Amino acid sequence: MEHRKLRTEEMNRMNVEAFHEAEKTPLIAVLDNVRSRHNVGAVFRTADAFRLAGVWLCGISATPPNDEIHKTALGAEDSVSWRYFPDTIEAVRELKANGWKVYAVEQTTHSITPETFSPEGKTAVVFGHEVFGVQQEVIDLSDDTIEIPQYGTKHSLNVSVAAGIILYELSKRLHRD
């Protein structure tokens, strides 16, 4: 069997207007003080790929328009809905008040793994600062924590890589199409 790379016109890509009109996966990525604009852009690009309901940027996380975000987002910052909150706790409280379940991605004493997690309905996932992770106060407000099992020496993933893994795993369970 021959495997030929698809041309762009064969991929049936949505335009930005169609993306805005399309039903979204009931999943929001929350960035808790993510300092790298490239990581923010990568999360936007992943959010576009899985047609997430949005990206919420908190604290020191940069917001569009921004050239460094655009460099990795490749325009996804225009298709994906986003909001900014000065404080992640405020964002989490608003999500919970509106019926969203909130999960922090962090290594904790009683975290669950993506394989054992079955999201139901509106789900928000918090990703933390590249060095300090998710704030403890945010973990305390979360419904649970999700940890990506790791087997090497670092036990640490780049936040955009962790977001890619978690958002893929959860979106395939929540996606409606």
Secondary structure, DSSP 4 states (H G I P E B T S, - for coil): ----PPPGGGS-PPPHHHHHHSPPEEEEEEEES---HHHHHHHHHHHHHTTEEEEEEETT---SS-HHHHHHHTTHHHHS-EEEES-HHHHHHHHHHTT-EEEEES--TT-B-GGG----SSEEEEEEBTTTBS-HHHHHHSSEEE-----SS-----HHHHHHHHHHHHHHHH---
